Amino acid sequence: MNEIHESDYGWTANFTIKDQDGSPVDLSGSNSVQIVFTRPNNSGSFTRDATFTTDGVDGNIYYVVQENEIVETGTWQMQAVVTWSSSVLRSNIEKFKVLRNL
């Protein structure tokens, strides 16, 4: 991931959902794919709908960050959540640092 500063937007949060052996999970039959963003120091979170990068069979999803979403400096966390009719799968937690501006 590139360097991110407070109030940056238009950048893409990407995930590849993999099973225990490291193979991509086929997400094409899922009901929803989302990414949960947690603010620094666990001071709250928000969830956004993600999009398949292709058709979902490769396990790749993304979300384009919008204006006024990432406005705090510090270490953020994000996690993908995939829902099927009978199960929910969560990815590993990814961390990213948001730097201050002048």
Secondary structure, DSSP 8 states (H G I E B T S, - for coil): ---EETT--S-EEEEE-B-TTS-B---TT-SEEEEEEE-GGG--EEEEE-EESSSSTT-EEEEE--TTSS-S-EEEEEEEEEE-SS-EEE---EEEEEE---
